[in-house]
Amino acid sequence: MCPTDCSKGHNHKRLPLPPDLDTARHIIAAAGLPEPTMWIHSGGGTYPWWLLATPHTISNDLDDIATLTARWQHAVQAGSEKLGYHYGAGVGDLARVLRIPGTVNRKEGLARPCTVLE
């Protein structure tokens, strides 16, 4: 998952981010989503990947895919909030690039490897 900062204002208290992989798993279960194929640590955060059994070629269904992606992100957000955690639903757009395992995350001047957790 790729949490983002929530907006500040109106005296809303920010919920904490999920502290560990076990909590992230509980969030996915609370969201009613299937078990992820694998969990990735980007060097800065943890997120699930669901791999398709067969590739899907995007053609004229781009709007449908964008809608599905948004609904998926909102399900994760609802599961997070149900368990008392923050998750920014603004990370599911189709232009989002995920860090590939085996690469190095060099944000903040640090060299942190992106790895498959399981």
Secondary structure, 3 states (H helix, E strand, C coil): CCCCCCCCCCCCCCCCCCCCHHHHHHHHHHCCCCCCCEEEECCCCEEEECCCCCCCCCCCCHHHHHHHHHHHHHHHHHHHHHCCCCCCHHHCCCCCCCCCCCCEECHHHCCEECEECC
